[in-house]
Structure formats: C-alpha cells, structure tokens
Amino acid sequence: EYEIDKTLGIKGPDDVAKMGIAEYNKQCRNIVMRYSNEWETSVRRMGRWIDFENDYKTLYPWFMETV
C-alpha cells in the first residue's frame, strides 16, 4: 500500500474513494505480483525450500478469510 500511495500520490481515504476501492486493490495486488519473481529467486539463492507452486499470498481472499 505504501508504494501505491507514494506512486499515485494518495494522501488518505478520500483519495482511495475517488479512485475506487476495486482499482486501489488491483493496483496493490499488481505490486505484490511484480515482486513475486524476485522473491522466489532470492529465496532459492538462500537455499531455503518453499513450495512456490502451491504458495499463498496474504492478498488472496481465501487466506484473509482464515485469519
């Protein structure tokens, strides 16, 4: 959210409302997915095993509903 706010010049909830919550969420999801490949590369380089084919991201609704 911080990166999207900074990039789009969002200062508060009113700016998000003007943009639309669906669009704001879409922009936030795009940021997460943009960095997912870099994350996978870094984790593999560290020698840590993670099942990237069956992963979860906190942006997934099914994950949010479990918390």
KEBALUM-439139 format. One record per residue (C-alpha): residue in three letters; z, y, x. Coordinates in Angstrom, 2 decimals. Example, Ala and Ser with C-alpha at 12.3 -4.5 7.8 and 13.67 -1.06 7.14 Angstrom:
BEGIN
DORO  residu       zz       yy       xx
DORO     ALA     7.80    -4.50    12.30
DORO     SER     7.14    -1.06    13.67
REM end
This chain:
BEGIN
DORO  residu       zz       yy       xx
DORO     GLU     0.00     0.00     0.00
DORO     TYR     0.81     2.41     2.81
DORO     GLU    -2.64     2.08     4.34
DORO     ILE    -4.39     2.55     0.99
DORO     ASP    -2.21     5.56     0.15
DORO     LYS    -3.00     7.13     3.51
DORO     THR    -6.72     6.34     3.35
DORO     LEU    -7.21     7.59    -0.20
DORO     GLY    -4.76    10.49     0.02
DORO     ILE    -2.46     9.11    -2.66
DORO     LYS     0.79    11.04    -2.79
DORO     GLY     2.57     9.37    -5.70
DORO     PRO     2.42     7.52    -9.01
DORO     ASP     0.35    10.24   -10.67
DORO     ASP    -2.46     9.72    -8.15
DORO     VAL    -2.35     5.98    -8.76
DORO     ALA    -2.52     6.56   -12.52
DORO     LYS    -5.56     8.81   -12.11
DORO     MET    -7.29     6.16   -10.01
DORO     GLY    -6.24     3.38   -12.38
DORO     ILE    -3.82     0.62   -11.58
DORO     ALA    -6.52    -2.06   -11.59
DORO     GLU    -8.57    -0.16    -8.98
DORO     TYR    -5.50     0.58    -6.88
DORO     ASN    -4.53    -3.10    -6.90
DORO     LYS    -8.09    -4.05    -5.99
DORO     GLN    -8.03    -1.71    -3.01
DORO     CYS    -4.68    -3.14    -1.87
DORO     ARG    -6.00    -6.71    -2.15
DORO     ASN    -9.06    -5.80    -0.11
DORO     ILE    -6.83    -4.59     2.72
DORO     VAL    -4.90    -7.87     2.74
DORO     MET    -8.07    -9.93     2.81
DORO     ARG    -9.61    -7.72     5.50
DORO     TYR    -6.85    -8.65     7.91
DORO     SER    -6.55   -12.33     6.96
DORO     ASN    -9.08   -13.49     9.58
DORO     GLU    -7.32   -11.58    12.35
DORO     TRP    -4.01   -13.10    11.25
DORO     GLU    -5.44   -16.61    11.36
DORO     THR    -6.88   -16.05    14.84
DORO     SER    -3.58   -14.66    16.16
DORO     VAL    -1.50   -17.48    14.69
DORO     ARG    -3.78   -20.15    16.13
DORO     ARG    -3.68   -18.45    19.54
DORO     MET     0.13   -18.59    19.47
DORO     GLY    -0.09   -22.33    18.90
DORO     ARG     1.56   -22.24    15.51
DORO     TRP     0.28   -24.60    12.82
DORO     ILE    -0.29   -23.21     9.36
DORO     ASP    -2.35   -24.77     6.60
DORO     PHE    -4.79   -21.88     6.14
DORO     GLU    -6.92   -23.81     3.66
DORO     ASN    -4.00   -24.11     1.21
DORO     ASP    -2.16   -20.92     2.03
DORO     TYR    -0.60   -18.38    -0.25
DORO     LYS    -0.54   -14.65    -0.04
DORO     THR     2.10   -12.59    -1.75
DORO     LEU    -0.66   -10.82    -3.68
DORO     TYR    -1.52   -13.99    -5.62
DORO     PRO    -0.22   -13.72    -9.21
DORO     TRP     0.87   -17.37    -9.25
DORO     PHE     3.05   -16.68    -6.21
DORO     MET     4.53   -13.48    -7.66
DORO     GLU     5.47   -15.34   -10.84
DORO     THR     7.60   -17.78    -8.84
DORO     VAL     9.74   -15.16    -7.14
REM end
